[in-house]
Amino acid sequence: MRRAALIGPPDSVTRLLADRLGLATGAACLLVPAPRRAQPAGAAPSYAEAAGETIVVYRPPWAGRRSGCPDLADAEELFLALAAPAAPADTGVRNAAAHRVQHFVLISSAAFVAPAHPHPGHVDELAPLPRSGNPIARAWAELERLALGALGASPGLALTVLRPTAVAARDGGDYLARLLGGRLALRLAGFDPSVQLLAPDDLARAVVQVVNGDPPPAGWPAFYQVAPAGVIPVRAALRLAHRRRLPVPYTAQRLARSLPARLGWAAPIEQLDWLRHSATVSGRRFRDELGFVPRATSAAAVAEAFGGAPAAAAAAPPPAAPEFDDYGMDQRYIERLGRTLFHFLHRYYWRVEVRGLEHVPRQGRAVLAGVHRGFQPWDGVMALHTLVRGIGRTPRFLIHPTLTKFPYLAPYMIKLGGIIACQDNADFVLSRDELLGMFPEGIQGAFTMYRDAYRLGKFGRDDFVKMALRHSAPIVPFVTAGSAEIFPIWGKIEWRWIRRLTEWPFLPLGPNFPLPGLPLPSKWHTEFLPPLEIGSRYPPEAAHDPAVVRQISQEVRGRMEEALGELRRRRKSIFYGAIFTPEAHERPPAARPTAPR
C-alpha cells in the first residue's frame, strides 16, 4: 500500500476510506480531518501532516448538512496550498507540499451531471452537457474547475478526478441518501426516475485502485465516473428502505421549502430535480481503462445501508436485491396494462386490424420504422402492444424529450420502454439484439396537419438508416391508417411561451380540443411491410456514405408511402370496416379521394 494522506469530513464513508487505505493497521498513511468552518475568524487550516505524503486523497466537506454542495472555500484553500511555488523552508510546511505531492485524487460527485428531461441516460465523461441552472451541479463543476486551475498545470503533479454517484450511507450528505434515511420521504407526485446509489465499499475499492495504480501523466488530468452495477427507481428504493412515502406535487414542495428559507436551514429546491428526471452516468471508462468493476447494484446498496438487512458479503451483493432495467422499462407494467387498458383500446376502442406480423423477426435485432400521427403517442403504444401480444417481443421506441418532461406522462413512457432519441441509446438497444422502434419524421410527424396526414414528411437526417447499417440490422417499415383521426389537427396556435413550456412546434387545435386526453374512436389498420435486409447488401462502414444512406432512406420511404396510400384507398370509413379480410382484397380499389378520410 502506498503512503497517502486522506482529507475528508468525519463520517462513515471517510472512516471506511481510511480503513481501506491502511490507517487502521498503523502508519501506512495519514488521516487529516477536513478543516471545520466553525473555526475562529482568521484561523487558517493546517495541512502539515498531508505535506509529507506523495499521494493526497481529498473528499471535500459539505458546505452545509442539507446543501448537497461541496465547501468550495475549503477546497480552494487546499488546492492553493498544494500548488504553492517553491519557497525557502522557513516559510512553512504548506509551500513544501508542492515539492512532495505527486498524485492528487479528488473525489468529486456525479452530481456534476444535472438531471434534465432531455438527459439520454448513462452519459460518459466526454458527453457534451447542456448548460444547467442547477446550483448543485454548478457547485461540483466549480470544484473541478478550481482543481484544474490550481493543480492541473503544476509541474510533476498528476491529477485524478473521481465522480461517484450518490453514496448509500446513513450519515452521507447526498440528497438521495438523506431521503432514504429519513422517517418520511416526500417524493414528487407524477415522477419516478431511475437513480444510482453507490455502495461505500465500492467507492473505497475505486479509491484504493486509483491510489495503487499508475497516476496519469502530469498536466493531463484523468476523469472517471464511479457508478454502481445497476439503477433503481426512486419509489422502489424507498420501498426497499422501508420508508413511508408521501407523494407531493412539485409546486407544493417548492412552496413548502421556500417558507423556512429565511431561517437558513431549508434545503435547496433544486434537489428535487433528482426526483423528477434522470441523471444516470456510465462507469464504462473506469472499467475499460483501470479494470474497476462494481460489486453491488444500487438496489443492493440501498438494502444494506437502509433496509435493515445484514451486511453483504464482500464478494457479491445480497441475493435478494431486485434487478431493474437500465433505462426504466418495466415488463410487469407492460403486461399489466396489456391485460387491461391496452387490450380495451386495441380490441374495442380502435379495433386495430393488423397484417404482416410475420415480417417482424422473432429473434435478433431489427429497426422498426413507422409513421407517427394524431399528436398523441398512442400509435407507438399500440404497435408495442401488438408486438408483445402477437410475437412476444417488446420493442424500445426512441422518443422525443418532451414526453419525459411532464408528470405522470414521464414514468408512463419510460416504463413502456421509451428512451431518449440519440445514437448511443440506439446502439444500446441494437447491440443487445432487441427491436428498436422509431418514427423517422420525428416530432413533426405527430404535428402534421390533417390535410397532409397521409403524406410522409422529411425523414430528418436519416439516422434510422445509419443505425441499421452500423449494426447490420434489417429495417422493417410499418404504417397505420386511422391513427391520424384520433386527434385530427385542423388548426394551430403559435405562442412563444407555449413552445418554451411544452417544446412543441405549436399548440394543435382539433375537434377534441381542449380535451386532448380523449382521443376519437377511429378504426385502425396497421401493416408491417417486408424487411429490407441491408446487412447482406452493405457493410457497417456504409453508414458513413451519404449516397448509400440516402438511397436506402428513399427506398424505405417509397414502400411506406405506397402502403399508406393503399390502406387509405381500401378503407370505406374512418370509424368502421375491415380491409385485411379476403373479401376486401378481392374488391377493386376505390378511386383515390382528394382529402384524407
C-alpha positions, 0 to 999 in steps of 0.5 A: 500500500502506498503512503497517502494522506486522506482529507475528508469530513468525519463520517462513515464513508471517510472512516471506511476510506481510511480503513481501506487505505491502511490507517487502521493497521498503523502508519501506512498513511495519514488521516487529516480531518477536513478543516471545520468552518466553525473555526475562529475568524482568521484561523487558517487550516493546517495541512502539515501532516498531508505535506509529507505524503506523495499521494493526497486523497481529498473528499471535500466537506459539505458546505452545509448538512442539507446543501448537497454542495461541496465547501468550495472555500475549503477546497480552494484553500487546499488546492492553493496550498498544494500548488504553492511555488517553491519557497525557502523552508522557513516559510512553512510546511504548506509551500513544501507540499508542492515539492512532495505531492505527486498524485492528487485524487479528488473525489468529486460527485456525479452530481456534476451531471444535472438531471434534465428531461432531455438527459439520454441516460448513462452519459460518459465523461466526454458527453457534451452537457447542456448548460444547467441552472442547477446550483448543485451541479454548478457547485461540483463543476466549480470544484473541478474547475478550481482543481484544474486551475490550481493543480492541473498545470503544476509541474510533476503533479498528476491529477485524478478526478473521481465522480461517484454517484450518490453514496448509500450511507446513513450519515452521507450528505447526498440528497438521495441518501438523506431521503432514504434515511429519513422517517418520511420521504416526500417524493414528487407526485407524477415522477419516478426516475431511475437513480444510482446509489453507490455502495461505500465499499465500492467507492473505497475499492475505486479509491484504493485502485486509483491510489495503487495504480499508475497516476496519469501523466502530469498536466493531463488530468484523468476523469472517471465516473464511479457508478454502481452495477445497476439503477433503481427507481426512486419509489422502489428504493424507498420501498426497499428502505422501508420508508413511508412515502408521501407523494407531493406535487412539485409546486407544493414542495417548492412552496413548502421549502421556500417558507423556512428559507429565511431561517437558513436551514431549508434545503435547496429546491433544486434537489428535487430535480433528482426526483423528477428526471434522470441523471444516470452516468456510465462507469464504462471508462473506469472499467475499460481503462483501470479494470474497476468493476462494481460489486453491488447494484444500487438496489443492493446498496440501498438494502444494506445501508437502509433496509435493515438487512445484514451486511453483504458479503464482500464478494457479491451483493445480497441475493435478494436485491431486485434487478431493474432495467437500465433505462426504466422499462418495466415488463410487469407494467407492460403486461399489466396494462396489456391485460387491461387498458391496452387490450380495451383500446386495441380490441374495442376502442380502435379495433386495430386490424393488423397484417404482416406480423410475420415480417417482424423477426422473432429473434435478433435485432431489427429497426422498426420504422413507422409513421407517427400521427394524431399528436398523441403517442398512442400509435407507438403504444399500440404497435408495442402492444401488438408486438408483445401480444402477437410475437412476444417481443417488446420493442424500445421506441426512441422518443422525443424529450418532451414526453419525459418532461411532464408528470405522470406522462414521464414514468408512463413512457419510460416504463413502456420502454421509451428512451431518449432519441440519440445514437448511443441509446440506439446502439444500446438497444441494437447491440443487445439484439432487441427491436428498436422502434422509431418514427423517422419524421420525428416530432413533426410527424405527430404535428402534421396537419390533417390535410397532409396526414397521409403524406410522409414528411422529411425523414430528418437526417436519416439516422434510422438508416445509419443505425441499421447499417452500423449494426447490420440490422434489417429495417422493417417499415410499418404504417397505420391508417386511422391513427391520424383521426384520433386527434385530427389537427385542423388548426394551430396556435403559435405562442412563444411561451407555449413552445418554451413550456411544452417544446412543441412546434405549436399548440394543435387545435382539433375537434377534441380540443381542449380535451386532448386526453380523449382521443376519437374512436377511429378504426385502425389498420396497421401493416408491417411491410417486408424487411429490407435486409441491408446487412447482406447488401452493405457493410457497417462502414456504409453508414458513413456514405451519404449516397448509400444512406440516402438511397436506402432512406428513399427506398424505405420511404417509397414502400411506406408511402405506397402502403399508406396510400393503399390502406387509405384507398381500401378503407370505406370509413374512418370509424368502421370496416375491415380491409385485411379480410379476403373479401376486401382484397378481392374488391377493386380499389376505390378511386383515390379521394382528394382529402384524407378520410 
